[in-house]
Amino acid sequence: MQNTAFRHSGVDAVYVTFEVKRQYLKQAVAGAIALGIRGLNVTLPHKIRIMQYLSSLDREALKIGSVNTVVNHKGSLTGFNTDGVGALQSVGIERLRGSSLLLLGCGGAARAIAHTFAPEVKRMMIINRTLSEAQRLRRTLNRSYRSKVTSTGLTPLRLKEFVDKADLIVNASSMGMKGVNDPPIRRSWLHPNQVVFDIVYNPPLTMLLRNARSAGAQTINGLEMLLNQGAASLKLWTGKNAPITEMRAALSQNVG
């Protein structure tokens, strides 16, 4: 997707992937500076830990507490977060305004979505496998925004209760990645008046989205967020507007 964007925009650059183990993150960041790498995307599990190795943070990334994009300017690394804006563009602000949102997860992407969506929704309900993380995110959001935020651990009873109340359901966790450990939301709990957004893009049609479609709900898959956050990252690295049409075609051909 990004290499297609570089070619279309006439940018002399190449996008490559590196697997970095947790214990080597600091060395990887130093290596990026030493090699003069212009920019980086950061994925799980490094979105939070990388912040300590950066020179500065964009205001939004600092507020969210997570970084997915890094810009290298003459050895000074600045961290940004484009996950939130990518998710917002995928859902559309009209769907958000005045809605009741159920958010699954509290990781880096979930934090970005929570902070970006909170000013628009009427109510946000957070469910996470680790209750203390859900409570911490709830307290942060309630201090910063007027929307009412509640939280709970991942139990079938509370999950069903929150699904029943939700206009918009967002799976911002890793549940369902590669078809494993799908969110335990039953098809019978969903209905046609809901919008279900799953940020997981492998597979593009997760079990959650299959159940939502079967129930008549509107669905949005993770490829849209992947596209939109990538376009925002490209603008940060190059200063150029992303060729969305060409990027979407490359993404569809290679992933879904």
ABEGO torsion letter per residue (X at the ends): XAAAAAAAAGBBBBBBBBBBBAAAAAAAAAAAAAAGBABBBBBOAAAAAAAAABABBBAAAAAAGBBABBBBBGGBBBBBBAAAAAAAAAAEAAAABGBBBBBBEABAAAAAAAAAAAAABABBBBBBABAAAAAAAAAAAAAABABBBBBBBBBAAAAAAAAAABABBBBABABGBGGBGBBBBBAAABBAABBBBBABAOBABBAAAAAAAAAGBBBBBAAAAAAAAAAAAAAAAAGBBBBAAAAAAAAAAAAX
